[in-house]
Amino acid sequence: MDVRNDYPYSEIAQAVQANLALAGIKVQLVPSDNKQTLGRYRARAHDIYIGEWSADYIDPHSNAQGFVWNPDNSDASSYKMLAWRNAWDIP
């Protein structure tokens, strides 16, 4: 799990790791500075990423679009929004 190595992200990641361990899922934490974790996330080189997001615009449609719109899930896509970064292949 890629996580920023500062508060509160490290603590959140440790709590998620402990909860997943209760279900028998072993998670390795990969703490790095924000630039490194964000770079790995944007490159889709993560399995799990703990980060934060804030709205860019007040319009609810443009905010929701990043989560639900992924017309091309390939690595060559020019649409690199949140759904693409997490490889959500939305039919």
ABEGO torsion letter per residue (X at the ends): XBBBABOAAAAAAAAAAAAAAAAGBBBBBBBBBAAAAAAAAAAGABABBBBBBBBABABAAAAAAAAABBABABAABABBBAAAAAGBBBX
